[in-house]
Amino acid sequence: MIQQIKKLKNLYLIIFIIILILIINTPLLISSGISIFNEEIVKVFMLLILLILSLIVYYLYRNELNKNYQQLDDALNYIGAVKEIFNDLNKFPESKNDFKYIQESLAK
């Protein structure tokens, strides 16, 4: 699970760097006339691609984060249930007989 989060984070950072490079180079690409399209069409198309890429990464990262929140919530609920069981104990076992008695009472 942690590996997937790291991969998504790295993917997001790579796309973010690509977006920054494209934003910086957009005026150069348009002014050099490498395209047969109008300048405004190229700008809109590049910005649209950048927006779509960032939204895809955002939703992937968000889904992974929600999965982790759910697992954390389940773990905390389990810890709370175990704590509640041990709160019922009045004292810690001091001998083997006390320990056996507590085990039997918890098993019921």
Buried (B, 14 or more C-beta within 10 A) or exposed (E): EEEEBEEBEEBBEEBBEEBEEBEEEBEEBBEEEEEEEEBEEBBEEBBEEBEEBBEEBEEBBEEBEEEBEEEEEEEEEEEEEEEEEEEEEEEEEEEEEEEEEBEEEEEE
